[in-house]
């Protein structure tokens, strides 16, 4: 037996390649598809009669010569010493080497003495196991000559292998394959001379030209050949024809035949000349295009694939045929296998060969592969996406979808029916695919396309020139080229721009298609979105919802912000909004976007949807538009139209302000008077949206989180309901100062523009168009529309009057000197309220209460003047000015007219009852501890008189109602009208 040190390349390299465990590599187990093992159970009678048996008695075998050299390699090299131990270690190593040299020389001499006797030469014979194939003249028992050009190699690596049925050739083939594995160092790699290599290759070439020249194959496949491939009587015979036929039907042949066919396919994958049909078709192309390329190792085929565009049609067809036949098993992709063997051991050591399982495993780990292996895997994927038939799994699991959804009418095995659009078609209809296995395969290709432009055929072809022009220095992978093209969108050719747009819309559906964001957010996805299913942009939304959390990573946060800025450029980049709002977009915002040139809408449709929120029909669409509004108010970059209008203003006034959480918006509003007209207008529009809901007001939402929970937990957001609730509870002792400041600021800010008050905006929209259109068109922030509505108050609709009264009431509630609406009362407030109580202005509502009290006194004095006929001077300094009195009158609480008239009636009644009380001495008024009248109390005969009046009133009302119901007249005459006939 060969020493383990000599056999190591086979155990580590070829055994995995053949599916044999390392522990049994030296055993000749009948394991498919072992290159060195023929099919033991296929022994046709013809072959038994034709092939001579080896001699039964053999002289005692000497120990192989290689054994002595193997002993030399048993000594493991010492580990690399540390710097301070280098000298002693080197000396020790030299001493050990000196001691070992005599032993090695002794082993060599012993090995020479034990040299095995020459193998018995098998006599040539003619083989015709497959009757319809030509007779083959078999030499050396169907093997290479052990005394030929490989004599040295056989003696060194295969001394324990018997000659016959290709065993020696297979052994040397294993060593050739091991010598080409990149990880093997020069010391470990087997040394095979070029002459020996060529002898083995020529043996395989000759063997695969005629099935009868390959004795194990002929024995194993005789029945299948007779069954499937006996057509030479009609078409005639060509070299390699029967073997080619068996390859075509390999899924239907017996297991022993499959094992032998795999060996033949492996030999053809290693050397193009071992596939007669392929070699004949590609000989001229290989001579001209791949001159100087060394035979073997699949190098010629790889060279031809790299120059596919220059190949003849016949060569390209046969090259594709071999590639498709070999797609199932990584071991048949020789160059890929040799470069990826270390990676296979690392990532896919437990993966069984076949059904493209190992290739899929390497694909899943492609970002972690060695550079050489990754290059081969990427090349394989690039070929697959251009022709789906090179992916055997996709071809199998998606067969129904390929033919039905994509209307593919071609032959799966014919290059004439090449169609690069099938994978793209499956991606387009991925949402309709019900087959889970097919859906997973299609998703895999979408994921690959989103990472690398080379795997996106439509985009790669449409943007070939643009990529060379703008992104030539950008390496493929990690979505770098796609981002580069996106950043140069305005300069791209129309075809490239449109294709890029379509792909970006397609990629918006899943976090798995957003490679940079997914890579940056792996920890955040696991922490915040672990149980969220992928698809429908659910994980992306989860990341958006959690991006402000304390333990949310900076890199992930930056990617999420970049994503939000991108989807703000066009509603179609926002998968959830696009899906929910397409019907409403068609109805409410038609014609705002070009649908065929690939240019983003620039926020036009998003602006349209936010402006027409109340008209949106789909509830899901409303939710998505509302979510977009929250994005706008949080980061100014998410409002593409505002960002463009305010670009220079941001650079000038807010360059050092970090975007996010509404900080830039606050900075711009703090510099409101300095902003350009366009920027100020955009900020005002955004403020209008913020006023609708506390959820859109970042600063208010943050400052009033506790107060909202305490006072307004049951109030639904929208139409400023939560804000009104907060304002009503602002004087509560538990109301925080930070929230109070924000509420007061917003109330004061409302006075500048009527549109910042949503209920007022809704109730008074038509009145403003009727009475104050000019003031509204001015878009000023000086309260012109408010002043106009106050001036035209009596002409306003009832609903508008109510809202104007509430707005003025709230303006007095947070009164400050010089405020837009209440400035006409500043002198009155100073004269009548602040003189006695200077601190009144610091308490919300106190000034308004003071004015209401003054107004009530003034109205009471006017009424008393009528009753007592006394004269009250209108120039009394203790009275409100007419302009302020009008404002105070309008600012009464809701239903203010009714409340005012009721209070006035009670005041008159109280005065009369007090006079009666003084005259008669009977108590008629109920008072509190301070003597203030609280109600009317009737006792004795006064109560009886009141009850009698009430009964009379009820009887009169009932009688009047009865007469009206019966149609009776209260007139004492009958009116007769006559007309004169003409």
Secondary structure by P-SEA (a helix, b strand, c coil): ccccccccccccccccccccccccccccccccccccccccccccaaaaaccccccccccccccccaaaaaaaacccccccccccaaaaaaaaaaaaaaaaaaaaaaaaaaaaaacccccccccbbbbccccccccccccccccccccccaaaaaaccccccccccaaaaaaaaaaaaaaaccccccccbbbbcaaaaaaaaaaaaaaaccccccaaaaaacaaaaacccccccccccccaaaaaaaaaacccccaaaaaaaaaaaaaaaacccccaaaaaacaaaaaccccccccccaaaaaaaaaacccccaaaaaaaaaaaaaaccccccaaaaaaaaaaaaaacccccccccaaaaaaaaaacccccaaaaaaaaaaaaaaaacccccccccccaaaaaaaccccccccccccccccaaaaaaaaaccccccaaaaaaaaaaaaaaaccccccaaaaaacaaaaaccccccccccaaaaaaaaaacccccaaaaaaaaaaaaaaccccccaaaaaaacaaaaaccccccccccaaaaaaaaaccccccccaaaaaaaaaaaaaaaacccccaaaaaacaaaaaccccccccccccccccaaaaaaaaaaccccccaaaaaaaaaaaaaaaaccccaaaaaaaaaaaaaccccccccccaaaaaaaaaacccccaaaaaaaaaaaaaaaacccccaaaaaacaaaaaccccccccccaaaaaaaaaacccccccaaaaaaaaaaaaaaaacccccaaaaaacaaaaacccaaaaaaccccaaaaaaaaaacccccaaaaaaaaaaaaaaaacccccccccccaaaaaaacccccccccccccaaaaaaaaaaaaaaaaaaaaaaaacbbbbccccccccaaaaaaaaaacccaaaaaaaaaaaaaaaaaaaaaaaaaccccccccccccccccccccaaaaaaaaaaaaaaaaaaaaaaaaaaaccccccbbbbbbbbcc
